[in-house]
């Protein structure tokens, strides 16, 4: 979709009423070779939405590694990038105030 990059979909704002969310430290993602890319609403992306994706040395999405990561979904095995995201969670199960 225009205005969005491929990766693990995330919201920039807190959870909606009745839902919960995880707060993630972007610096910890960076140390693991991951980056957060916000959508660009000016070209079709959604405000407040973005993705977490592996990056190469130039800071571009590493598509081969992203594909490898996605192949682990539903296998019962944990990819190292999944563990990196889990390790970057600094506050778990945050609930909305409303």
Buried (B, 14 or more C-beta within 10 A) or exposed (E): EEBBBBBBEBEEEBBEEEEEBBEBEEEBBEEBBBBBBBBBEEEEBBEEBBBBBBBEEEEEBBEEBBEBBBEBEEEEEEBEBBEBBEBBBEEEEEEEEE
